Amino acid sequence: MTAPAPTQVWLVDPRDRPPRPTEPAGDPEPFHRTLPGYAPTPVQALPQLARELQVGELWVKDESRRLGLPSFKLLGGAWAVHRLLLERARVPLEGAGWPELQAAAAGAVGATLATATDGNHGRGVAHIARQLGLGAVVFVPAGTSPARIAALRAEGAAVREHPGSYDDAVAAAANGAEREGWLLVADVATGRDRTVPRWVMEGYQTIFTECDRQLPGPPDAVVVQAGVGALAAAAARHYLATPRPPRLAVVEPLSAACCLASARAGRRTSIEASQDSIMAGLNCGTPSLVAWPHLAAAATVYCAIDDEWARRAMRRLATAGIEAGESGAAGLAGLLALVDDAPARAALGLHGAARVLIVNTEGATDPEAYRAVVGTPAGAGVEP
């Protein structure tokens, strides 16, 4: 078995955290409940793995099948499109659901949604565009897998492969939208527009609102993966509003650890390294402007892991009957890497009675890559 490269860990002294952001937040869950086919995704306990890791309980929120797609991303894209189109149509947000969104889209005939993606966000935007009868243009960085490009095209999106990194694709999407009059549905705020990326981040909070109802009690620690940081920030935003917030660990690939670099620098910063992890959805070089303040106010541990940890986590989840792609398994991958780090374990409170939550953010979005790692075809399932 290949030995992973050393994990990078950065611990945060709670006394050094800035205050939590105070901007107003919407509640996306009532809207999500009106979407066709909505159902809460399952939470599964992993008791055997919890014993091995010497924690009390380990739960995984499984987002491998959400509203007809193999990832959680539609939650953010749909909420952002909902708010964007209702605002354009001057329709009040309160009480508005899928019928009101359909009506607003009907009044925007000929509109095109544009975005950039290195994973699943673009597929979510393309999916909601197709459902609403709108066009979609999705910019992807060079080297995006053929399977992911094919999935975008299957949703009716025009795909534009842009030379360079994910950050380059983000800039190209923003430039194209400004030039062509497209509606930009970005999941990362870079300075031009912070409102829509904030809505995308807001949409992900439904995951944790569902967890509040599904779990037998609040988690003591949440270990969540980060690309630009929107999902991790949604977790931070949600749990900072609870009476006893859990400790938060943020997990990234070694080659794309922009949040860890920002924590070390004490400010939001970019990394210059090539972002080439197999955890494709996390290959991002700069935290989102709207996500970073929430992470800075909440995270206890930042963890950058080698790809081999993601492979191990994919296989461990498969033995529990959970299909997880490379980015999807990253939360568990980070936990596997952290449990043997005594200072990190203490900082997260990973004692024998600790209740830990992770999120499987995607299924096998690249079936060939999944089979190469796990050894069984996507969709086959593996019995415990």
N, C-alpha and C positions, 0 to 999 in steps of 0.2 A: 504494500500500500504506500502511495506517495506521501511523504511527510510534508505538511503545509509549511509555508514560510512563517516566520515569527509574526504573531499578531501585534498590532500597535494599539495601545490603550491610553486614553487620556481621562483622568479622573478630575471631577469638578468639585471644588469646595463650595458647598451651598451658600456660604457667606459671600462668595464672589459673584453670585448670579445677579443679573440686573432684574428690575421689577418686571412682572408679567405685563404684556401689552394689554391695553384696555379698549381697543377699538370694538365697536358693536359687532355682534355675531348673529347671523341668522340660524335657524334650525331647519336643516334640509330633510330630516326624516319624514315629516308629514307629506312633503312632496314626493319623496321616493316611494312612499307607500301607495301612491296613485299610479305608478308606472306599470305598464302591462307586464304581467309575470313576476311582479315583486314578491319576494319572500325573504325573510332573514336568512343569511347564510349560517351554517351550523358552527357550533363550538364543540370541539372534541377533547376529552381528557386523555392524557398520555401517562397513565400511572406507572408503567414499567420504566419509561424514560425518566420520569420524576424521581423514582427510587435510585436509578443509576446516577443522576446528577445531584442527588442528596438535597432535593427540595421537597416541600410538602405536596404541592399540586402543580401540574403543568397543563395549561390549556392552550389549544391552537384554534384561532378563529380562521375558518377555511374559506377563503375568497376565490377558490379555483373555479367556481361556477356562480357567477353573479349576473342576473338579468340577461342570460343567454350568451354571456362572454366569459372567457377563462381568466378574468382578473377583476379586481375591485375598481378599476379606473373609471368605469362608466358612472359611478356615483358622483365623482367630481365633475366630469364633463357634462353630464346631464343637468346638474344643479347650476353650473355656470351658464349653459345655453339657456336654461329656463329663465334665469335672472336677466340675462342679456336681451333675450327676445321680448320678455315682458316689459322691460324698461323701454325698449325701442317702441313698443306698441302702447306705452303708457297705461299698462294694466296693473292694478295694485297687486303686490306680492302676497299679501295676507289671504290665506285660504285658497290660493291658486294651485292647481294641480295639472295633471296631464291634459285634460280637455282645454284648459286655458292656454297651455303651451302649444297645443296643436293649432288653436285659433290664431295665436300670435305668429306661428310659423306660416300659416296660410296667408297672412298679410305681408309676409316677407318673401314672396315668390321671386325666385331667381337669386336669392342670397346664397353665399358660399361661406362655409366655416373653414378656417385655416388654423393649423397648429403644427408644432414640431413634436417628434416623439423619438425615444430610443427604446421604447418598450410597448406599453399597452395604452397609454393615454390617447394616442392618435387613433387607435382602433375604437376606443370608446366614443370619441368625437365623431368619427366616421359613421359609427353605428347609429348614434342619435340623429345625425344629419339624414341618413337614409330613412329612418323611421318618420322623420318630419318632412321629407320631400325636398331637402336642401342639398346643395352641393358640398363637397368636402375636398380640400387639398391638404395633404400631409407631407411635411418635410422630414426626411430621415437622414441621419449621419451616414457617411460612407462606411461600408462594411456591415450594414444591417442585414440580418439573415434573410435569405429568400423566403423562408416560411412566414416570417413576420410581414414582409412586403406583400406576399400573396394574401395574407389575412386582411390587410388594409384594402387591397384591391377588391377582395370579395365583398367588402362593405360598400363598394362603389366609390372609394376615394381615388383621386388622382395623386399618385405618389411621386415625389421629387427627391431623389437622392442627392444630397448636398455634400460636396467635398469637406473633409474635416470632421470635427467632433460634434457632439450633441449641442454644445453651446453655439457652434457655427450654424447648425440647423435652426436653432431658436432665433438667431438673428436674421436668417434668411426668411423664415416664416413671417417675422414682424415686418421686414422690408416688403415682402410680397403682398401682405395684407394691406399695408399702407398704399402701395402702388396700385393695386387692383381693386381696392374697396371691399375686400373680404372682411368678414367678422373674425377677429383673432380670438381663439380660445386657448390661451397659453396656460400651462400649469406651472410656469416659473416666471417670477417678476424680476426683470432686469433693470428697471428704472423707467421704461416708457409707460407701462401700464401696470398698476398694482391691483386694480379692482377685480378684474376677471381671475387672475391667479389666486386672489384671496377667496373668491367664490369656489374655485376648484378645490382648494384646501378645505374650505368649509364643508363641501360635499362629503368628504371622507369621514367626517365625524359620525355619520350614521353607523359606521362599523362599531364604534365604541358605545354609542347609544344602545345598539342592539345587545352588545356584551353586557351592559348594565342589567338587562332583563334576563339574559341567558345564564350568567354565571351565578354560582351559589353565594358568592360574596365578592367584594372588590379585590382586585389583584394587589399584591405587595410590590411587584416589579413588572414592568412592561419592557420587552425587548423588541425593538421595531427597526426595520431597515429604512435607509434613506438614500435617495438619489439627490434631487434638489431639496429634499427635506419636507415636502408637503404632507405626506402621510404621518411622519414622525411628529410634525408640528400639530397636525390634527389630534393626535393622541395627547400631546402636551396640553393643547388648548382645552380638550375635553376634561382631562383628569386634574388640571390645575383648578378647575371650577368645582371639584368634589371636596368633601370635608377632610379627607385624608389622602392626598395625592400619592400614588405609587411612585417608586423610583423608576427613572426612565433611562434605558440604555439605547443608544443610537448606533446602528451597524451599517458599515459601508465596505466596499471592496478596497483592498490596499491601493489599487491604482486609481481610485476615484474618491479618496477620502477628503472631500472638500469641507464637510462639516467638522471633522476632527481637526483639520488644519485651521478652520475658523475658530474653534474652541481654543486651540493652542495660541493663536494670535490675539485672542480677545476681541475679535471683530470679524465680520463677514469677509471672506477672502476667497480667491480662486487658486486652483492648482494648475501647474503647467504640465504635469505628467500625462502621458497617453492613457486615456481611459479605455482599457481593452479587456476588462473582466468578462468572464462568461455570464456574470450577473448583469445582463445587458440593460435592464431597466434601471440600474443604479449607476450607469456610466455617465456621471455628470461632474462637471468641473467647478461649479459655482452654486452655493446655496441660494435658494429663492429669497428675494428681499422680504417677502411677507412671511416666509417660514422661519427664517433665522431668529428673529426676536423671540419666538415661542420656544425654540429649542434652547436658546441661550438662557431663558428663564426657568427651564424645567429639567434639562438633561443632567444626569449624574455621571454617566459613563459614555464615552465615545470609543468605538471599537472598529478597527479596520482589519479585515480578514483576507486571507489568501483564498483563492478559488477552491482549493481542496476542501475547505470547511463547508462550502456550499454543496459540493458533491456528496460529502458525508451526510449532510442534513437531508438532501433529497432522498438518499437511500433509507435513512432512518424514518422519514415520513412515509415513504412507500411501504415499509413493513407494517405501518399502522393503517394502511389503506388510504393514505392521503396523497394525491397527486400534486406535486409541487415543482414548478420550474425553478431555474437557477436563482432568480431574484426572489421568487416566492419563498424559498427555503432559507433565505438569508437571515431572518430573525432567529430561527433555530440554530443556524450556523454560528451566529455570534454568541449565542448562549453556550453552545458546545465549547467554543474557544475561551469563553470567559470563566467558566466554572473552576478551572484549574489556576486561575490568576487570583491569588489570595486577597490582594488589596481591592481588586474589582469586585470580587465576590462579597467582601465585607461592605463595600460602598453601596452595592445593590441590595444588601440584606438577604442574600441567598442562603438562609439557614434551613434547617430541617423541616420547618413548618411553613416556609414561604410559599405563597401562591403566585405563580408566574404566568403571564399571558404573552403569547407570540401570535403573529399574524402570518398565515400563508397567503401572500398577495397575488399569486398566479398559479394556474395549472401549467400543463405542458404546452407553452406557447410556441416552442420549437420542438416538434415531436421527435425528429431525428436526434437532436442533441439530448433530449430526455432519455431516449432508449440507450444512447451511448453511455450515459452516466448510471442509470438505474438497472439496465439490463432487461427490462420488459417494455413492451410497447405502451405508449400513452393510451389511457382509457382501459387498459387491461385490468388494473386494480391488483393489489397484493394483499393477501389475507394476513392478519397479525400472526 
